[in-house]
Amino acid sequence: MNRILIVDDDTELRCNLSDVLQDAGYTTVEAPNGHAALNLLDSEDFALVLLDMVMPGMNGIDTLTALKRKKPQTKVIMITAFATVQNAVNAIQQGASDYITKPFKIEELLATIGRVLEEARFEEGAAKIGLEDAISSLNNEIRRNIIRMIFKRKNLRLMEITRELNFDDHTKIVFHLKNLREADVIDQDLNKAYFLTEEGVRLYECMKVLERYVAVN
């Protein structure tokens, strides 16, 4: 499924995003505000929603909350001009899978969409083989890459992880590390380096099993 709903009150941006995504092989539908987006979701399904954070009337967070009540499995990427950890944490706590900040590069947008759609496939595979509860913290590709790196290197500091993942925005890495730590997958030593817990090692093994399953199905 490659249908993407673009929700933004900026008509020019919506049209430009639609053109870019169609050129990349996606099918797009546009909505100028949150209410219009929710009405579309009553009758249509989308693999992904690109949702602007700041809109008149129903803002992005309110739209996200209502959207997740209506279609909890639908993936959402927030579009925001405010690249702060708190904005990212707030949106992701409400159910968003990721966020991009304006102005963004086309390559960054497409890469983020690719990661989130892979996350959806990963979750589908987890459900099929009964591992959804065990690996709920690993449905995001960034988090899986972090775990692979730490497993291989034994321990890594924040900036080492950021550099190896080739991210300019370390705030995303901070969020994912926080998520993994709260799930007891990783912890920090006295030198602030991250390492896998016993649970983290176990989930790394589950992740390998699932990825082999997804690769052959």
Secondary structure, DSSP 4 states (H G I P E B T S, - for coil): --EEEEE-S-HHHHHHHHHHHHHTT-EEEEESSHHHHHHHHHH---SEEEEES--SSS-HHHHHHHHHHH-TT-EEEEEES---HHHHHHHHHTT--EEEESS--HHHHHHHHHHHHHHHHHHHHHHHTT-TTTTGGG-SHHHHHHHHHHHHHS-B-HHHHHHHTT-S-HHHHHHHHHHHHHTTSEEE-TTS-EEE-HHHHHHHHHHHHHHHHHHH-
